[in-house]
Amino acid sequence: MEIVSFAHYGYEGEIVKVEADLRRGIPAIDIVGLPDGAVREARDRMRAAIRNSGLDFPRERILINLSPAGLKKEGSSFDLSIALAVLGAAVGLGEDTLPLRIMVLGELELSGTVRAVRGILAAVSLGIERGIRHYIVPEENCREAEICSGIAVIGVRTLGEAFHRLTGLAPSGSGGEAGAGRAPVNDGAEDVYTVRWGPPGAGFDEVRGQNRLIRALQIAAAGGHHLLAYGPAGCGKTLTLRRFPLLLPELDRETAITVTRVYSIAGLPVPESGLAREAPFREPHPGASQEGMTGGGHQLRPGEISLAHGGALFLDEAGQFKSSVLQSLRSPIETGRITVSRAGRSTIFPARFQLLLSMNPCPCGNFGVEGRICVCAPESVENYWKRLTAPLLDRIDLRVAVGPPDPDELSDGRGLDIGELRAGIGRARLIQRARNRGAKPVSGAPDAARGDAKFAAAGPEWLNAALDPEDTNRVCVLGPGAREIYVRCVAGMHISGRGAHGILKVARTIADLDGSGTIEEDHLLEAAQYRRWGDGVPAFL
């Protein structure tokens, strides 16, 4: 019998073999293989848990080896595997009597109760790649482990139950009772993509006087475009943008597995169903550090960028974020992934998200607002906007000037119906998936064929915003009248090649919302006006 566990490290981690050797000598427990403090303390938790479970603790000298020896082992998830390795060695379970590999994860209480641990999905995913088909995990983590099909998962509540189930495994490695009585979370990948929505909640019918911003959010949700809303304080930017999750459909299974894995690695709660179907919506504080945004630490945990994968990252008061934090967004926006390197280690996390920004026109919020006085010096306003820098702004296709709502709309206006907004988004996404699914990933994105990342196909890579230049020219077909308007817009606006393609992608999404096969004049004109800067911004923009 070979018992293995899992060492957390970035997105991938590493399989760790747990060996126990009993020999004559003064009773003692030694753990070798670069254990940290939590792993070394496992010997005391294990001893108490075994005795309190009514099992016999060996009286020999015990040596526990965690290999590979050069990889540092951290955390309490090794407790259960170490305890079962010791008990197995005591009763003579070996590779000759039980010829199978089994992954064991779980933390032990002194009473013998098994506690839940993080990173279960990452451990099981890597274990499947290494040919492991049997898993013993805490009962609370069972649904998460069963997301992966074709394996035998044993959920346990106590150490005694875990040892009983281990010794009851069939020598043939068929799994015996391991998977008995448990329904799988999902029987495999979805054959047909469908757009599913969560409960509507507080919809946009309560938002008054910001129909243009809501229309831009619908376009952003339909095509995966990034958006910046700017305007004076109190005009409703944050209120409206915080309702953007209502426009995001539930995740497809492929993306949901990746999101669940990232959540599990980060130690965030995983839904009872085991699979995170709701699109993430992350809103970090303006004081967030660069490591908190990109990820890092000694265990290379994911940051806000990766936690927003498959959903949206909302930066409220974007002008107050550190410039270095804002610039760290540029590469993930293009590639859909982020490489985190710390102390000679590196890992790749998924990071395909929609960026939503809101900011005031100046630090005091009154620049260019009629009837208000701006007290900011010109240099202060310029430095406030320069934190975003031109390269980052160039990657944002939708720029919406938001003004104070009209008093009549506040008192008598009727908001937009969430059902109608969702219906248009659903139609547009189905059109894009059918048309763009075979398109190549954006330049620099991970490619599963090359093997550079396991999440290459995860995330909405088929949305219009993720099209590369070649596929943009193929997909964004202009109507006869729209071609001339497009040339004039690009020439008159003095924008970059990325900006020109951004207009085409937004126009393609607007056409998809209308169900049009080609981009017509109205679609192009609406897309172009979202690219222009409105009133209330410095002249240098």
C-alpha positions in Angstrom: 0.0 0.0 0.0 1.3 3.4 -0.9 -0.2 6.4 0.9 0.3 9.8 -0.7 -0.8 13.3 0.3 -0.6 16.7 -1.4 1.7 19.7 -0.8 0.1 23.1 -1.6 2.1 25.2 -4.0 0.6 27.6 -6.4 -2.0 26.3 -8.9 -0.5 22.8 -9.4 1.0 21.7 -6.1 2.9 18.4 -5.7 2.1 14.8 -4.8 3.9 13.7 -1.5 4.5 10.1 -0.6 4.0 9.3 3.1 6.1 6.4 4.5 6.2 5.0 8.0 8.9 2.7 9.4 8.7 1.0 12.8 11.8 -0.3 14.4 13.1 -1.3 17.8 14.3 1.4 20.2 13.2 4.0 22.6 9.6 5.0 21.6 9.7 8.2 19.7 8.4 9.8 16.5 10.6 11.5 13.9 9.3 13.2 10.8 11.8 13.9 8.0 11.4 15.6 4.6 11.4 19.3 5.3 8.3 19.5 7.5 7.2 22.9 8.8 6.0 23.5 12.3 2.4 22.4 11.6 3.6 19.1 10.1 6.0 18.4 12.9 3.1 19.0 15.4 1.2 16.3 13.6 3.0 13.6 15.6 1.4 14.8 18.8 -2.0 15.2 17.2 -1.7 11.8 15.6 -0.7 10.0 18.8 -3.6 11.5 20.8 -6.1 10.9 18.0 -5.1 7.2 17.6 -5.5 6.5 21.3 -8.7 8.5 21.7 -10.1 6.6 18.7 -9.7 3.3 20.6 -6.9 2.1 18.3 -3.5 0.7 19.4 -0.6 3.1 19.1 2.7 1.3 18.2 5.3 1.2 20.9 8.2 1.0 18.5 10.4 3.9 17.4 8.6 5.5 14.4 10.2 7.2 11.4 7.9 9.1 9.0 9.3 10.2 5.7 7.7 12.7 3.4 9.1 12.6 -0.1 10.3 14.3 -2.3 12.5 15.3 0.6 13.6 18.6 -1.1 10.1 20.1 -1.2 8.9 21.9 2.0 5.8 20.5 3.5 3.4 22.9 5.1 0.0 22.8 6.7 -2.2 20.4 8.7 -3.6 18.4 5.8 -0.9 15.7 6.3 -2.3 14.6 9.7 -4.6 11.9 8.5 -2.2 10.5 5.9 0.6 10.3 8.6 -1.8 8.6 11.1 -3.0 6.0 8.5 0.6 5.3 7.4 1.6 4.5 11.0 -1.4 2.4 11.6 -0.9 0.6 8.3 2.7 -0.2 9.1 1.7 -1.5 12.6 -0.8 -4.1 11.1 1.5 -5.0 8.2 -0.3 -3.3 5.3 2.2 -2.9 2.5 2.4 -2.8 -1.3 2.4 -6.6 -1.4 -0.9 -6.9 0.7 -2.7 -3.9 -0.8 -1.2 -3.0 -4.2 -2.7 0.4 -4.8 -2.0 4.1 -4.4 -4.4 6.1 -2.3 -4.4 9.8 -1.6 -5.3 10.8 2.0 -6.1 14.3 3.1 -7.4 15.7 6.4 -6.6 17.4 9.7 -7.0 15.6 13.0 -8.5 16.8 16.2 -7.2 15.2 19.4 -10.6 13.4 19.7 -9.9 11.6 16.3 -12.4 13.8 14.4 -11.3 14.6 10.9 -11.5 18.3 9.9 -11.9 19.8 6.4 -8.9 21.2 4.6 -8.4 23.5 1.6 -7.1 22.6 -1.8 -9.0 19.3 -2.2 -9.9 19.9 -5.9 -6.4 20.8 -6.8 -5.1 17.7 -5.0 -7.6 15.4 -6.7 -7.0 16.9 -10.2 -3.2 16.3 -9.9 -3.8 12.9 -8.5 -5.9 11.9 -11.5 -3.1 13.0 -13.8 -0.7 10.8 -11.8 -3.0 7.7 -12.1 -4.4 7.8 -8.5 -8.0 6.6 -8.4 -8.7 6.2 -4.6 -9.1 9.1 -2.2 -9.9 9.4 1.5 -11.0 12.9 2.4 -12.9 14.7 5.2 -16.7 14.3 4.8 -17.1 18.1 4.4 -14.8 18.0 1.4 -16.4 15.0 -0.3 -18.6 16.9 -2.7 -15.7 19.0 -3.8 -13.6 15.9 -4.5 -16.4 14.2 -6.4 -16.4 17.0 -9.0 -13.8 14.9 -10.8 -15.4 11.8 -12.4 -13.9 8.3 -12.7 -12.5 8.1 -9.1 -13.5 6.4 -5.8 -13.9 8.9 -3.0 -14.3 7.9 0.6 -15.6 10.7 2.9 -14.8 10.1 6.6 -15.6 11.9 9.8 -13.2 10.1 12.2 -9.8 8.5 12.2 -11.3 5.2 13.2 -13.7 5.3 10.2 -10.8 6.2 7.9 -8.7 3.2 9.1 -11.7 0.8 8.8 -12.3 2.0 5.2 -8.6 1.7 4.4 -8.3 -1.9 5.6 -11.6 -2.8 3.8 -10.4 -1.8 0.3 -10.3 -4.7 -2.1 -6.7 -5.9 -2.8 -7.5 -5.8 -6.6 -7.8 -2.0 -6.3 -11.3 -2.0 -7.7 -12.4 0.4 -5.0 -14.7 -1.9 -3.1 -17.1 0.1 -1.1 -15.3 3.4 -1.8 -17.8 4.9 -4.1 -20.9 3.0 -2.9 -24.0 4.9 -2.2 -22.8 8.3 -3.5 -24.2 10.1 -6.4 -21.7 12.0 -8.5 -21.9 15.8 -8.6 -21.9 15.7 -12.4 -21.7 12.9 -14.9 -19.2 14.8 -17.1 -19.0 17.8 -19.3 -22.1 19.4 -20.7 -23.0 18.3 -24.2 -25.0 21.5 -24.9 -24.1 24.9 -23.7 -27.0 26.7 -22.1 -27.3 30.2 -20.5 -28.5 29.8 -16.9 -29.3 32.6 -14.5 -29.4 32.9 -10.7 -32.2 34.6 -8.9 -32.7 38.2 -10.1 -32.4 39.9 -6.7 -32.5 43.7 -6.7 -32.5 44.5 -10.4 -31.9 47.6 -12.4 -35.5 48.7 -12.2 -34.5 50.5 -9.0 -31.7 52.5 -10.8 -33.0 55.8 -12.1 -31.5 58.1 -14.7 -28.5 55.9 -15.8 -29.9 54.0 -18.7 -26.8 54.7 -20.8 -24.6 53.2 -18.2 -26.9 50.2 -17.9 -26.8 49.7 -21.7 -23.0 49.7 -21.6 -23.1 47.1 -18.8 -25.3 44.9 -21.0 -22.9 45.2 -23.8 -20.0 44.4 -21.4 -21.8 41.3 -20.1 -22.7 40.1 -23.5 -19.2 40.4 -25.0 -16.8 40.2 -22.1 -15.6 43.8 -22.6 -13.9 46.0 -19.9 -15.6 49.2 -18.8 -14.7 52.5 -17.1 -17.5 54.7 -15.6 -16.4 58.2 -14.6 -18.4 61.1 -13.2 -19.0 63.2 -10.1 -19.6 61.7 -6.7 -23.1 60.5 -5.9 -24.3 60.1 -9.5 -24.9 56.4 -9.2 -21.7 54.8 -10.6 -21.0 52.4 -7.8 -24.7 51.6 -7.2 -25.1 50.6 -10.8 -21.8 48.7 -11.3 -22.3 46.6 -8.1 -25.3 45.1 -9.8 -23.3 43.9 -12.7 -23.3 40.3 -11.4 -27.0 40.2 -12.1 -26.1 40.3 -15.8 -23.6 37.5 -15.7 -25.0 34.0 -16.3 -24.0 31.0 -14.3 -20.6 29.5 -15.2 -20.3 26.6 -17.6 -18.9 23.4 -16.0 -15.5 23.9 -17.5 -15.1 27.3 -16.0 -16.8 26.4 -12.8 -14.2 23.7 -12.1 -11.4 26.1 -12.6 -13.1 28.7 -10.3 -13.8 26.1 -7.6 -10.2 25.0 -7.7 -8.9 28.6 -7.3 -11.3 29.2 -4.4 -10.2 25.9 -2.7 -6.5 26.8 -3.0 -7.2 30.2 -1.5 -9.1 28.7 1.4 -12.4 30.4 0.4 -15.8 28.6 1.1 -16.9 26.2 -1.6 -20.7 25.8 -2.2 -22.4 22.7 -0.6 -22.9 21.3 -4.1 -19.1 21.3 -4.5 -19.1 23.4 -7.7 -19.0 27.2 -7.8 -21.6 28.0 -10.5 -22.0 31.7 -9.7 -19.7 34.1 -11.6 -17.2 35.7 -9.2 -17.4 39.4 -8.5 -14.4 40.7 -6.6 -14.2 44.3 -5.2 -10.8 44.8 -3.5 -10.2 47.9 -1.3 -8.2 50.8 -2.9 -5.5 50.1 -0.3 -4.9 46.6 -1.7 -1.2 45.7 -2.1 0.2 44.3 -5.4 0.7 40.9 -3.8 -2.9 40.9 -2.7 -4.0 41.7 -6.2 -1.7 39.4 -8.2 -1.1 36.6 -5.6 2.0 35.4 -3.9 3.1 34.6 -0.4 5.3 31.7 0.6 2.7 29.3 -0.6 2.0 31.3 -3.8 -1.7 31.7 -3.2 -4.0 33.3 -5.8 -4.7 37.0 -5.6 -7.8 39.1 -6.5 -7.0 38.8 -10.2 -7.3 35.0 -10.2 -10.2 35.0 -7.7 -12.1 37.0 -10.4 -11.5 34.4 -13.1 -14.7 33.8 -15.0 -16.3 36.9 -13.6 -15.6 40.5 -12.9 -13.0 42.5 -11.0 -14.5 45.8 -9.8 -12.2 48.6 -8.7 -14.2 51.4 -7.1 -12.4 54.7 -6.9 -9.8 53.4 -9.3 -7.8 56.6 -9.1 -7.0 55.8 -5.5 -5.3 52.5 -6.2 -1.5 52.4 -6.4 -0.1 52.8 -9.9 1.9 49.6 -9.6 -1.3 47.7 -8.7 -3.2 49.1 -11.7 -0.3 48.3 -14.1 -0.2 44.7 -12.8 -3.6 44.3 -14.6 -2.3 44.9 -18.1 -0.8 41.5 -18.8 -3.6 39.4 -17.4 -6.1 41.4 -19.4 -4.4 40.4 -22.6 -3.4 36.8 -21.8 -6.0 35.5 -19.4 -3.4 34.2 -17.0 -0.8 35.5 -14.5 2.6 34.1 -13.6 3.5 34.5 -9.9 7.1 34.1 -8.9 8.4 34.2 -5.4 11.8 33.1 -3.9 12.8 30.9 -6.9 9.3 29.4 -7.3 6.8 30.3 -10.0 3.3 29.2 -10.9 0.6 30.2 -13.4 -2.9 31.1 -12.3 -5.9 31.6 -14.5 -7.0 35.3 -14.7 -9.6 35.8 -17.5 -11.9 38.4 -16.0 -13.8 41.5 -16.9 -12.3 44.7 -15.5 -14.8 47.3 -14.2 -13.5 50.7 -13.1 -15.3 53.7 -11.6 -13.7 57.0 -10.7 -14.4 60.6 -10.1 -13.2 63.2 -12.6 -10.7 64.5 -10.0 -9.7 63.9 -6.4 -12.5 66.3 -5.1 -15.0 64.9 -7.6 -16.1 68.3 -9.0 -14.0 68.8 -12.1 -16.0 69.8 -15.1 -19.3 69.5 -13.2 -21.8 72.3 -13.8 -22.7 74.3 -10.7 -19.8 72.8 -8.7 -16.4 74.3 -7.9 -13.3 72.1 -8.3 -10.6 72.9 -5.7 -7.9 70.6 -7.2 -4.8 72.0 -8.8 -4.3 71.2 -12.5 -1.3 69.0 -11.6 -3.3 67.1 -9.1 -6.0 66.3 -11.6 -3.4 65.2 -14.2 -1.6 63.0 -11.7 -4.9 61.5 -10.6 -5.7 60.2 -14.1 -2.1 59.3 -15.0 -2.2 56.5 -12.4 -4.2 54.5 -14.9 -1.7 55.3 -17.7 -2.5 55.2 -21.5 -1.6 51.5 -22.0 -4.2 50.4 -19.4 -6.9 52.8 -20.7 -6.3 51.6 -24.2 -7.4 48.1 -23.2 -10.8 49.4 -21.9 -13.3 49.4 -24.8 -16.3 51.0 -23.0 -15.8 54.4 -21.4 -19.0 55.9 -20.0 -19.4 59.5 -18.8 -21.9 59.4 -15.9 -23.7 62.6 -14.9 -26.2 63.4 -12.2 -29.6 61.9 -13.0 -32.4 64.2 -14.1 -34.8 65.1 -11.2 -37.8 64.0 -13.3 -36.2 60.5 -13.8 -35.5 60.2 -10.1 -39.1 60.9 -9.2 -41.1 59.4 -12.0 -38.6 57.4 -14.1 -38.9 53.7 -14.6 -35.8 51.5 -14.5 -34.8 48.8 -17.0 -36.2 45.3 -16.6 -33.6 42.7 -15.6 -35.4 40.0 -17.6 -35.1 41.9 -20.8 -31.5 42.7 -20.2 -30.7 39.1 -19.5 -32.6 37.8 -22.6 -30.5 40.0 -24.9 -27.2 38.8 -23.2 -28.3 35.2 -23.4 -29.0 35.4 -27.1 -25.7 37.2 -27.8 -23.6 34.7 -25.8 -25.2 31.7 -27.6 -24.4 33.4 -31.0 -20.8 34.0 -30.0 -20.2 30.5 -28.6 -21.5 29.0 -31.9 -19.4 31.3 -34.0 -16.2 31.9 -32.0 -15.7 28.6 -30.3 -13.2 27.4 -32.9 -11.3 30.7 -32.8 -7.7 30.7 -31.6 -7.0 32.0 -28.1 -5.8 35.5 -27.7 -2.1 36.0 -28.4 0.0 34.9 -25.5 -2.7 32.9 -23.9 -2.0 29.4 -22.6 -2.5 26.6 -25.1 -3.5 23.1 -23.9 -1.8 21.5 -27.0 1.5 22.9 -25.8 0.8 21.8 -22.2 1.7 25.2 -20.7 -1.4 25.4 -18.5 -4.2 23.1 -17.5 -6.8 25.9 -17.6 -6.1 26.8 -21.3 -9.7 26.4 -22.4 -11.3 27.6 -19.2 -13.1 30.9 -19.0 -15.2 32.7 -21.6 -12.4 32.7 -24.2 -15.0 32.5 -27.0 -16.5 35.9 -26.1 -15.9 38.8 -28.6 -13.6 40.7 -26.3 -11.0 37.8 -26.3 -10.7 37.5 -30.1 -7.2 37.9 -31.5 -6.5 40.3 -34.4 -6.8 37.6 -37.1 -10.2 36.3 -35.8 -11.4 39.9 -35.3 -11.1 40.5 -39.0 -12.8 37.2 -39.8 -15.7 37.6 -37.3 -16.3 41.3 -37.5 -17.9 41.6 -40.9 -18.8 45.2 -41.8 -21.9 46.1 -43.9 -21.4 48.2 -47.0 -22.2 51.5 -45.2 -20.4 50.7 -42.0 -17.0 50.2 -43.7 -16.7 53.9 -44.7 -17.9 55.1 -41.3 -15.3 52.8 -39.5 -12.4 54.2 -41.6 -13.5 57.8 -40.8 -14.0 57.1 -37.1 -10.5 55.5 -36.7 -8.9 58.3 -38.7 -10.7 61.1 -36.8 -10.3 59.7 -33.3 -6.5 59.1 -33.7 -6.6 55.8 -31.8 -4.2 52.8 -31.7 -4.6 49.6 -33.6 -5.8 48.0 -30.4 -8.4 50.7 -30.0 -9.6 50.3 -33.6 -10.0 46.5 -33.0 -11.8 47.4 -29.7 -14.4 49.4 -31.6 -14.9 46.4 -34.0 -15.4 44.0 -31.1 -17.9 46.2 -29.3 -19.8 46.7 -32.6 -19.8 43.0 -33.1 -21.3 42.5 -29.7 -24.0 45.1 -30.3 -24.8 43.4 -33.6 -25.1 40.1 -31.7 -27.5 41.7 -29.2 -29.6 42.8 -32.2 -29.3 39.3 -33.9 -27.5 40.8 -36.9 -25.1 38.8 -38.9 -23.1 41.8 -40.0 -22.1 45.0 -38.3 -24.3 47.9 -39.6 -23.9 51.6 -39.3 -25.9 52.0 -36.1 -23.9 49.3 -34.4 -20.6 50.9 -35.3 -21.6 54.4 -34.3 -22.8 53.2 -30.9 -19.5 51.4 -30.4 -17.5 54.4 -31.4 -19.2 56.8 -29.0 -18.3 54.4 -26.1 -14.7 54.9 -27.2 -14.8 58.7 -27.0 -14.1 60.6 -23.9 -17.0 62.7 -22.7 -17.1 65.9 -20.7 -15.4 66.1 -17.3 -12.0 64.6 -18.2 -8.7 66.4 -18.5 -7.7 67.6 -22.0 -4.6 65.4 -22.2 -6.9 62.3 -22.5 
